[in-house]
């Protein structure tokens, strides 16, 4: 509640609305906003908003920073106006301004209609100066360190990553004022396929263009936000991040906490609406980030989503050759025969980090034993890096499409609320397969099936599981569907 209203015991609106009534109306207005927008949003944007005066059908509201003023004017002014008008105190419009040490004197002048503020008893008014915001520890959310080696020039491309590389390169070349074609850019891939390399390359290129760039891991973002809350510098935290040109967030799948995710979503909206570039990386598509709020997943999916696929053998061989050449610069006598290079590139299929490990092991073998590198010695040196091929990761969407096609219904039917027998059975089978072929939880499976409760999924799983013990035809159908999904 505004201290200004409390201090002015004689304030009336057009001679009819008393100060107590205005105060009560403002309390009701804030309660209405909190109810409509939620506690997190209300606290973030309206917690420091104060109603100062009401005069000539205008409510004069103050906030502590210019950013809050601009943001509320752009996004919430209509809601605040409607909430105040609903209180029937004659307010028809709102004037939003930034509080300062001189604002109280100016607002008092508005109340009296004068340009000065002499009191009738000759005394000066009690001063009311806004408390300055606590200073922000700038190190708490400065960019995470960038690796100078991770540039576009050092990134090797192939069919598996060409699209992601081209999109990232376009982001790094975007200059101030240029139209942003893809915003946000969302890159997803398994570990060790080059996501972080591309993010560092974008950051380096953007800095070369004198753009204000912040590169953060999800962990660093969470740490900075929590630190800002503890030190009461959350507003300064938000303002600095919204003043940048390029925001790059890595490993967004680790973003945790409802309030942090709400602020992250506000940050994305503010930057994108202001024409600033946002680049995000994760280990899976936005729709599969179950730990994130729906609004965050929706915002991330609204830009360009690019997947970096597993490295093909030709690209693995090129990466391996580059790593061997780098090692030879440190150990001139180090040499890897072509046959050994081909063997390693064919054998190690997981990711680029395993290729780095292979070169280190070959280098250690060559320098410590002094013996020649052969396929047999290479096989021994890298055996711990040879991984059994991971089973294919099945997606719930693929299960739904395959089951719908197999039983000659549409995927929309499976997701609908229809209860006819020709739809219920395929729906239950799809839920059953989703449970046994994916790592998704029952609530998540229910959400993917039209927002159903987890108990519905559990019932379907138990029912199909029971039926397979007595229905051999159904059991064979399920085995067929499993093979089709896993092949």
N, C-alpha and C positions, 0 to 999 in steps of 0.2 A: 504494500500500500504506500502511496506517495506521502513523504514527509511534508511536502508543500501543502497538501490538503489539510493535514493535521495541524499545521502551524497557522493556517488562515481561518480563524474561527468565524469570520463574518462573510465568507465567500458565498454568494448566491448566484444562480443562473437565471438571468432575465427576471430577477426579483421573485421567482416562484420556487426554485429548487434549492433546498438547504444543503449545507455542506455535508451533513450526515447522510442525506439521501444520495448525493453524488458519490460519497465514499462507498455506500452500500452497493450502488450500481456498478462501481468499478470492481468490487469484490465478486459480484455475480458475473461480470464480464470475464474476469480471469478464470472463474470456475467453469464457465461455458467453454472457453478456449481449451482449458486443460482436459475437459471431458471429450471434446471433439478431436483434438490432435494427439492426445496421449501425454503421459507424464514426462517422457524423455524429450519430446519435441518442445513441450511447453517450457521445461526447465532450460533447455539449450537456447531458445530464442526469446522467451518472454520473461524469464526469471528476474531480469534486471530492468524491466520496463516499468515506468512510473507515469501515472496520470498526474499532471501538474495543475492545470486549471481547465475550466470549462467556461467559454465566453463566446457569445454571439453564434451559438449553434455549432461551435468548433471545440473539440476536445484536444488540448495540447498535451502530447505525450512525449516523454524524453527517454532516451537510451544512452548508455555510456560510451558507445563507439560509433564511428561513421559507418563501419561495416554493418553493424546491426541495423542501423537506420536504413541503409540501402537495401539490405536483404529483406527486412520486414516490408518496406515500401513495395518491393518487387513481388513478394510471394504471399504476404499475409495481411496487407492493409485492408482488403475487402472484408476478410473474416473479422478483423477487429472492429471495423466500422459497423458491420451487421450486428455483432454482439453487443456493442454499446447502444445502437439504435433500438435493439430489442428491449432495453431497460426503460424506454420511454422517459428519458430526461431531456429530450429535445435535441440531442446530438445528431447532426446531419453529415458532418465530415470530421476528419482527423488531421491534425498537423503534427508531424513527427520531427523531432530535432535531437541534437546531441547535447547532453548535459556538459556544462563547464562551470568553472568557478563563478562566472558572471551571470549564469542562466537564471538563478533565483531572483536576482535583482530585476532582470528583464521581464520575467514572468509576473512579478509583483506590479511592474509598471503596466503590463497589459490589464491586470485586474482593475487598476485604478483609472486607466485610460490616460495616464500621464507619461512623460518621457523620463521624469526623475522619480525618486521614491522617498520624498520627505514624509515623515510620520507627523500626524497632527500634534502629537505631544512633544515633537522635537527630538525624539530619540532615534537613533539609527536602528534599523532592523537587525535582528540577530543573524550573523553570517551563516550561510549554509554552503559549504564547499564540497564538491564531489570527492569521494575518496579515490585516490589514484589506484589503478590496477597494480597488483604486485608485479615486480619485474620478472620476466620469463627467462629461465635458464636456456639459452639458445642451443646449448649442446644436447639438450634433452630430445630434440627432434631434428637435428641437422642430418644431412644425407648420410646414409651408410657409405663406407669406403668403396671407391671404384677401383677396379683393377686396370691399370694402364695397358695391359696386354690384350684385354678383351675389346677389340675394335672391329669395325666392319671389315677391315683389310685382313684381319687374322681369322675371320670366320669362313669356313669351307662349306660350300653349298652342294646340294644334290637334289634329287627328286623329292626326297622326304622333307626338306626344309626350305626349298626355294621360295615358296609363297610367303612363309613367315619372314624370311630374310628380306624379300622385296618390300613387304609391308613395313617392317621395322626401319628399313633404309629410307622409305618415304617419310616416316615419322621424324627421323633424325634430320631430314633436310627441310622440314617445314619451317618457314621463317615467320616472324611476327607479322600479323595482319593477313597471312595467307589462309585460304579456306581449308578447314580440316575435313578431309574426306572420310576418315574412319576415327570415330571417337565415341567410346573408348576403343583402343586396340587391345584385344584379349588374346594372349598366346598361351596355349596349354600343351603339355607334353609330359611324358614320364621323366624320371630323373636322368640327368646325364646326357640330354639330347640337345642342349645349347640354349635353353630359355634365358638363363642368367647372362650368358655371353651377349645375346642380342640386347638385353636391357641395358647392360653396361655400354654397349656400342651406341645405343640411342642417346644415353646420357652424355657420353663423350662428344658426340656430334652436335648435340643441342648446346652444350657449353661452348663449343667452338663458334657457334652462331650467337654467342652472348645472350642466350636465353637463361632465365632463372629456372634451374632444374633441381628437383628433390627426388633422390632415389632412396627408397626405404624397403626393408623387408617388412612383412606383416608384424613380426615380433618387435621391430624397432618402432613401428607406428603405434602399436599397443603400449609400449613402454613410454613413448613420448606423451600419449594422451593421458595415461594414468598419472604420470608425473605432473602434468599440467593441472589435473584435477586436484591432486594433493597439495600443490603449491598455489592453488586458486589463480591459475594463469590460463584457464581453458579458453577464454575469449582471445587472448593474445596468440595462443596456439592455433586456433582456427584462422585468425586473421593472417598470420604468416603463411600458412599453407595455401590460403586462398589468393595470396599475392604472387604466387609463382606462375611460370609459363608452362612447365611440363612436370607432371607428377608420375613417377614410376614406382609401382608397388610389386614386389616379388613375393611368391609363396602365399598368395592371398587365402589359400585353403586353411592356413593356420590362424586366421582372424577369429577371435573368440570374444564373447561378451556382448550382450544385447545393446547396452548403451554405446559401446565402442562401434558396433556395427551401424547403429543409428547415425552416429557422427560421421562414420565413413561414407554412408549413403548421402548425407547432407553435403559432405565435401565433394563427392563425385558430381552431384547435381550442380553445386555452385561453380565448379571449374568448367564443366561441360557447357553450362548455360552462359558462362563468360567467354567461351571460345578458347579455353585453355586445353592443352592436350593431356590425355590420361592414357597410360599404358599399364596393363595388368598382366601378371603371369601366374599360372597355377598348374597343378598336376592333373587337372581334369576340366571338362567343360563347365560353364556356369551352372547349368541345370543339375549337375551332380554334386554340387557343393552343399550337402545337406545341412552342414553346421551353420550356414549363412542364412540370414533372413530372406524371405521371398523378394522383398523390395530390392535388396542388394543384388540377388541373382538376376532379377529382371533388368536392372540397370546395366550390369555387366554384359548381359546378352544383347543389349540394344545397339552395340557397335559392331565391329568386325571381329569375329572369333576365328582364330587360325590354329590348326593343330600341327604340331611338329611330329612326324611319324618316326618309327624306328629307322636307324641308319641302314641303308642298303650296303651290300658288300663293297661296291666300288667306292662309296664315300668313306667307309671304314678304312679301306686301304690308303686313300689319300690322307686321311687324318693320321693314320699310323706313320706314313712316310714323313709327314710334317713333324711329328713328335720325334722321330728318329733323327731327323736333320737337326732339330733343336738340341738333342742330346749330344750329337757329334760336335757341336760347337763347344761343348764343355769337355768332352772326351774325344779328341780327334781320332784316336785309334778305334773307336766304337764303330762296328759295321754289322749290318744285319743283311744276310743274303736274301735275294728276292723270293726264294722258295719259302723261307721262314716268314717273311712278311706276308705272303699270300696265305700261309697256314694260320697265322695269328688273326688276320682279318677275317678269314672264313670261320674260325673257331669262336672268337669272342663276338657275340652278337648283341649283348645287352645295351651298352651305351658307351659314350666317349670316355667317361671316367675310367672304365675298365681298360680301354686302350692305353690311357696314360699309365695305369698300373702295370700293364704288360711291358711297356717300354722300360719302365723302372726296373722290373724284374730281369729283363734281358740285359739291361746295362749292368746290373749288379752281378749277374752270372758271368758276363764277359770280363768285367774288371776284377772280380774277386777270384775266379778260378783260372782265368787266362786261357781257357779252352775255347775252341771255335763254337759258334752257334749253329746248331743243326736243328732239324725238325724235332728230333728226339729230345734234345736238351731244352728246346723251347716248350715242348709239351709238358715237361716236368716243371719248368719255371712258372708257367701260367696256369697250372692245373687248378689252383684255388679260385681263379677268375672265370673258369668255364662253368656256366650255370645251366641247370636244366631249364629247358624252355618253359616259360610261364604259360599256364593254360590261358586260352583266349578269355578276355574279360567280356562277359555277357552284359548287355544293357537291357534294362526293363522295357525300353521302347522296342527293342528288337524282339523280345519275347512276345509283347503284345501284337506286333505286326505279324509275326509268324503264326501265332495261335489263331488270330483272326482270319488269316488267309487259309489256314488248314481246315478250319471249321466253317468257312464261307460266311463269315460275318464281318462287319467293319470294325476297325479299331475304336471308332466313335461309339459303337454299340457296347463294346467291352467297358469303356469308361463311363457310359451312361448309367442311369438309374433303372433301366429296363429290367424286368424280373421274369421274362419269358424263358422257357427251358432252353431254347436254342442259343440264348445269350448267357444265361447263368453258368452253364457248364464250362464253356470256353473261358469265361471270366475267372472261375475258380481254378481252372487248370493253369491259366496265365499267372495267377497269384502264387500257386504252388511252385511253378517253375522259377518264379522270381525269388522265392524264398530259398530254394535249394541251389540255385545257380549263381546267385549274387550275394554280396555281403551286406545288402541293404536291410535295415531294421524293419520290423512289422509296421510301425507308424509311417516310415518313409514309403514302404510299398503301398500302404493305404492311400497316402497322399498322391502317389503316381497313378492310382486307379480312381480318379475322380474325387479325391478328398474323402475316401472312406476311413472309418475308424479301424484301429489295429485289430480289434476283436473280430471284425468281419474277415480280415485277412487270415487270422488264426483259425477261424472256423473253416474257411476254404481249404487251408493247408491240411488240417486234420481230416476233413471229409475226403479229399482226394487221396491222401495217404492211406486211409482206411479202405477205400474202394479198390486200390491197386492190389490188395491182398486177395480179393475174390474175383476181380474182373481182369482176366488175362488180356483181353483186347485193349482195355484202357492202359494197362501196364506197357504193352507193346507200343501203343501210340505215344506214350510219354517218353519211352526210350528213343523212338524215332525223332521226336521233337528235340530231345537233348542232343542227339548227335548232330542234327541240323544246326543247332545253335552253337555247338562247340567246334565244329569243323571250320 
